[in-house]
Amino acid sequence: MVYSAVFLICLIVAPLLANIRGWKPAALFFAVAAVYGVFGAVSFAQIQIALSQVREAEPAYQDTYYVVSHGHFLWNIGIAMAVFGAITWIQTRFGAMLYPALTKILFWVLHVALVGSTSFKGVLAFVLPKPRRYIDYPEFMEIYFLINAWSGLVSQAALVGLLCLLLWSVTAKWLARSR
């Protein structure tokens, strides 16, 4: 539980400090990518330590639910944020960043939606028991599933908006240069 709480705090504090200091939009993406990368590595290390202490005779730990680390989810998001950071940095470096304020707004929408759809699960995994069948979930979990689904939808919309904005900036710079 402490790991998940520290992870959520770092996910908010790292880009918030970069934003308060007035850094470029690329720094926001790189700050979040670093947090996801570090905690992904810690997640892999934790599962390896836990597996080294489990006896093979314990049947509960033979199930893949207990064995598989979810660090790859964190690394995937971290890699995507690093790619966006690199694209944004290149645009800033070569003067193609037309809308840095809108890029920061879309970053925050994407980031908060990703926290709602992925990172929030880690905290609930330690607070609530995880039944193996859908029918065994308590009724109040419907709200959680709705939040998860909507934040996933919002993150996809922000991702598409960010891609379109970045492509628009590059295209506008290229068209202005060719005139």
N, C-alpha and C positions, 0 to 999 in steps of 0.2 A: 504494500500500500504506500509506503514511503517513497519507493522508486517511482510509482505512477504520479504521486503528488509532485515530486521534484521535477519529473519530466514535464508535466503540465505547466508548472511555474516557469521552467526554462523556456518552454515554447512561447510563452507570452512575454517574458522579460527580455529575452535576447533581441527580437525584432523591435520591441518597444524602445529599448535603449538606442538602437541604431536609428530609429525614427526620431527620437527626442534630440539626438545629437545632430540631426539634419543631414545624415548620410544619404547618398544616392540610392535609388530603388534597388540596384543590384546588391547593396549591402544587406538589405532586408532578406532577400532570397538566400544569400550566402550564410547569414546568421541562422536562419531556420534550417538550412541544409546541414550546417555543422551540428546543431542540436539533434536532429534526426540521425545523423551519422554516429555520433557519440553514443546515444542511447540505443541504437541498433546494435552496436558492438557490445555494449554492456548486456543487452538482452541475450545475445549469443553466448557471452561468457557465463552468464547466470545459468543458462540451461545446461551448459557443459559441466559446470560445477555440480549442479543438482543431479545430473545423470551419473556423474562419477561416484556419488554417494548412495545411489539406489542399488539395492541388491536385485539381481535378476529374478529372484524367486517371488518378488512382490508383483502380483498380477495387475494391480491397479495402475502401475506405471508402465505397463506394456502397451497401453492404449496410446495412439498417436496424439490425442488431445493433450496429454501430459508431457510427451516427449518433444514435440515440435516447438521450436522457438518462433515467436512472431517478430523477430528482429528484421526479417526480410521485408515486412510491411513498412517499417520505419526507414530502411535503406532505400526502398523504392521511392518513397515520398521525398527523401533527402536528395536522391539523384535527380528527380524531376525539378526540385527547387534549385539545385545547383545548375542545371541546364538553363532554367529561366534566368538565373542570376548571370550566367555567362552571356546569354543573348542580350540581356538588359545592359550589362557592362559594355559589350561590344557596341551596342547602339549608342550608349552615352559617350564612349571613347571616340567614335567617328561622327558624332553630331547628328545621329538619326533619331534620337529620343525626342519625339515631339510633345509628348504628354506625360511628363514624369509624375505629376500629381495624380492623374487618372491611373497610371501604372501602380502607384502606391495604394490607391483605393482598391483596385482589383486584387492586389497582393493581399491586403487585409481581409477582403471578402473570402478569397480562396483559403487563406490561412485559418481563419476562424471556422469556416465550413469543414476544413480537413480535421481540425481539432475536434469538432462536433461529431464527425462521422468515423474517425479512426481512434484518436487518442482517448476519447471519453470511454471507450470500451475497456481499456486497461484498468481504469479506476473501478468500474463496475464489476470487473472480473473478480476483484478481491472483496468487494462489499456484498455482492449478491451471489447465491449459489447458481451454478450453470446446469440446468437440467439437460438431459440428452435428447429429450423429445419436445417438439414444439408445443404439444398440448399441455405439458407440465409447467409451462411458464405462468407466473402469476399475472393477473389481469392488468396491474399497473404497469407492466413492462410494455404494453401497447404504446404508451406515450413515449417511452424510450426508443422503441422501434420507429415510430413516426419521426422523432427528432433525428434519428440516424438516417432515415431515408431522405428527409428533406434537406439535411445538411449535405448529403451526398449529391443531391440534385443541384443545390446551390454551388457546391464546389465544381461540378462539371460545367455549369453555366459561367462561373468566373474563369475557369480554365479556357473555355472557348473564347470568352471576351478578351482575356489576356493575350491569347494567340492572335486573335484578329487585330488587336491594338498594336502588337509588335510587328505583325506583317504590314499593317497600314503605315506605320512609321517608316519602315524600310522602303516600302513602295513609294511613298510620298517623297522621301529623300532622293531616291533613285530617279523619279520623274522630274524633280526640281533640278537635279544635276544634268539631266539629258537635254534640257531646254536651252 
